[in-house]
Amino acid sequence: MSSIIEVNNLTYQYTDIPVLENLNLSIERGSFLGLVGPNGSGKSTLIKCILGLAKPQAGTLSMFGSEINRFSEWGRIGYVSQRANRFNAGFPATVFEVVSMGLFGQVGLFRFIKKKDRNKVYDALQTVGMENFAKQPIGKLSGGQQQRVLIARALVSEPELLILDEPTVGIDAVSARKFYDLLGQLNREKGLTLLLVSHDVGTMTKYVTDVACLNKTIHFHGTAHDFEADKNLSTLYGYDVQQIIHEHEEIAK
């Protein structure tokens, strides 16, 4: 497999306080990587650096073989932000309209989309099982349904990498598991590379192929199985990670 993201000796700091320090990380094409770490560990800052929204003070970061400051093919990346599924009941847009927003980078703002683009929207909705809700107001849907629609919006431009920043915040446990099932299906059946930032260690590790544990720098990067077996992660989190994973297994039975 080839690398989609390469991070080498990256350092980012606010004023004099380093948030990320000498960080190295490689994300392979076709992988499903879960990025975990305690609160304040720098997860969201790393995502901002990957998306070109924050400029590191040291180190290098490349996307699809190009240095981040030269990278311009942002259509190859889909992104679902934290707390994105917060449409209130009166939000004036249908599910179809929300998903079609993902094509603005290709067709331009305030332009009518063509038949082929409409087909892309319906294909994306079908992929996430929401095609029957196309005409429904987005604000009338549940949090889990809204999140599926946002996945469709990210997929409609046919990205090669999908980045999700804590997408299950505020979603109930059953909806979260269905959401993870969907992500696993996209990874296995469509070969989509996924980078998932999550605080839900116990559930997330059952679905991803690989895990990277971040606390200013990468302290672990390997398979989900090896992550669950690592006995040294408690010092990073301040609690027993393995116990939480075990508790989630018991609840799921």
Residue pairs with C-beta under 8 A, 6 or more apart in sequence:
1 28
1 29
1 30
1 31
2 28
2 29
3 26
3 27
3 28
3 29
4 27
4 28
4 29
4 63
4 64
4 160
4 161
4 193
5 25
5 26
5 27
5 50
5 61
5 62
5 63
5 161
5 195
6 25
6 26
6 60
6 61
6 62
7 23
7 24
7 25
7 26
7 46
7 49
7 50
7 59
7 60
7 61
8 24
8 59
8 60
8 61
9 22
9 23
9 24
9 58
9 59
9 60
10 20
10 22
10 23
10 24
10 49
10 56
10 58
10 59
10 60
10 61
11 18
11 20
11 21
11 22
11 23
11 56
11 57
11 58
11 59
12 18
12 19
12 20
12 42
12 45
12 49
12 54
12 56
12 57
13 19
13 20
13 21
13 57
18 216
19 42
19 45
19 216
20 42
20 45
20 46
20 49
20 56
20 216
20 217
21 216
21 217
22 59
22 217
23 42
23 46
23 59
23 214
23 216
23 217
23 218
24 217
24 218
25 46
25 212
25 218
25 221
27 33
27 161
27 193
27 195
28 193
29 160
29 193
30 187
30 191
30 193
31 187
31 193
31 194
31 209
31 210
32 183
32 184
32 187
32 193
32 194
32 196
32 207
32 208
32 209
32 210
33 194
33 195
33 196
33 208
33 209
33 210
33 211
33 212
34 196
34 198
34 204
34 205
34 207
34 208
34 210
34 211
34 212
34 224
35 43
35 46
35 195
35 196
35 197
35 198
35 211
35 212
35 214
36 43
36 197
36 198
36 199
36 201
36 204
36 211
36 212
36 213
36 214
37 43
37 213
37 214
37 215
37 236
38 215
38 236
38 237
38 238
39 199
41 214
41 215
41 216
41 236
42 214
42 215
42 216
43 165
43 197
43 214
44 82
44 165
44 197
45 54
46 214
47 163
47 165
47 195
47 197
48 54
49 55
49 56
49 61
49 68
50 61
50 63
50 68
50 163
50 195
51 77
51 79
51 163
52 68
52 69
52 71
52 74
55 69
60 67
61 67
61 68
62 68
62 71
63 71
63 77
64 71
64 73
64 76
64 160
66 73
74 105
75 105
75 106
75 157
75 159
76 159
76 160
76 161
77 159
77 160
77 161
77 162
77 163
78 102
78 154
78 155
78 157
78 159
78 161
78 162
78 163
79 154
79 162
79 163
79 164
79 165
80 147
80 150
80 151
80 154
80 162
80 163
80 164
80 165
80 167
81 165
82 165
82 166
82 167
82 169
82 197
83 166
83 169
83 170
84 147
84 150
84 167
85 143
85 146
85 147
85 150
85 167
85 170
85 171
86 170
87 93
87 98
87 138
87 139
87 141
87 146
88 139
89 137
89 139
89 140
90 139
91 137
91 138
91 139
92 137
93 137
93 138
94 134
94 135
94 136
94 137
94 138
95 125
95 130
95 133
95 134
95 135
95 136
95 137
95 138
95 141
95 149
96 121
96 125
96 134
96 135
97 138
98 138
98 149
98 150
98 153
99 121
99 124
99 125
99 149
99 152
99 153
99 156
100 113
100 117
100 118
100 121
100 156
101 153
102 124
102 152
102 153
102 154
102 155
102 156
102 157
103 113
103 117
103 120
103 121
103 156
103 157
105 157
106 117
106 157
107 113
107 114
107 117
113 121
120 156
120 158
121 134
121 152
121 156
122 131
122 134
123 156
124 152
124 153
124 155
124 156
125 131
125 133
125 134
125 149
125 152
127 152
127 155
127 186
127 190
128 148
128 149
128 151
128 152
128 155
128 182
129 148
129 182
130 145
130 148
130 149
130 152
133 141
133 145
133 149
138 146
138 149
141 149
142 175
143 170
143 171
143 172
143 175
144 171
144 172
144 175
144 176
144 178
144 179
147 167
147 168
147 171
147 175
147 179
148 179
148 182
150 167
151 162
151 182
151 183
151 186
154 162
155 162
155 186
155 192
159 192
160 192
160 193
161 192
161 193
161 194
161 195
162 186
162 192
162 193
162 194
162 195
163 194
163 195
163 197
164 183
164 194
164 195
164 196
164 197
165 197
166 197
166 198
166 199
167 179
167 196
167 198
168 175
168 176
168 179
168 180
168 198
168 200
169 199
171 179
173 203
173 251
176 200
176 203
177 203
177 252
180 203
180 204
180 206
180 207
181 207
183 194
183 196
183 207
184 207
186 192
186 194
187 193
187 194
187 209
194 208
196 204
196 208
198 204
201 241
201 244
201 245
202 244
202 245
202 247
202 248
202 249
203 248
205 211
205 224
205 227
205 228
205 245
206 224
206 248
206 252
208 224
209 223
209 224
210 221
210 222
210 223
210 224
211 220
211 221
211 222
211 223
211 224
211 227
212 218
212 220
212 221
213 219
213 220
213 221
213 227
213 233
213 236
215 236
219 233
219 236
220 227
220 230
220 233
227 233
228 242
228 245
230 241
231 242
233 241
233 242
234 240
234 241
234 242
